[in-house]
Amino acid sequence: MLAGLEHIVATGYPVLVGASRKGFLGWILERAGHPAAAAERDPATAATTARAVAAGAAVVRVHNVAATLQAARVADAIVRARVDEETE
């Protein structure tokens, strides 16, 4: 769903992404050779948050706000810069 999140956002309904520390992140990390317990998945949560923001999600739910806020702000700045370039 994260890969095609723009399609869901395009429906016009506000989209909430709640991927924080979820099992699928553990599965991905384990397959990549970097297993992590749920409490150790904040960097993975930051990655999903950046993806959600870039796709236009209205809300993200996270466990560790401080660790994720920077990722959200940077993703938002990148998206805004891209939009600004397209409108110039």
Phi, psi and omega in degrees: 000324180296325181296325181251027187300329178302326180293323178289317179299325182295346178293342178095351177275147176296136183248130175251131176247123181239066184264004186305119174058017186293160182302324181297331176292319176298319179297314179299313181296320179296316178297332179276000179086016181228065182300145180214133174294162183307315183292349180257012186259018180297322175298322177294322176298320178298323178295316179292328177294315178300318178297316180297316179296316180298328181277349178100017178301143182279327185216143170236143177251125182224160175275314185251092185299313183301319182287338185259337186299319179298317179299318179296317181294319179293316178300317179297318179296321178295315179298315180297322178296320179295317179295317179299319179295321182289333182267355179276000000 
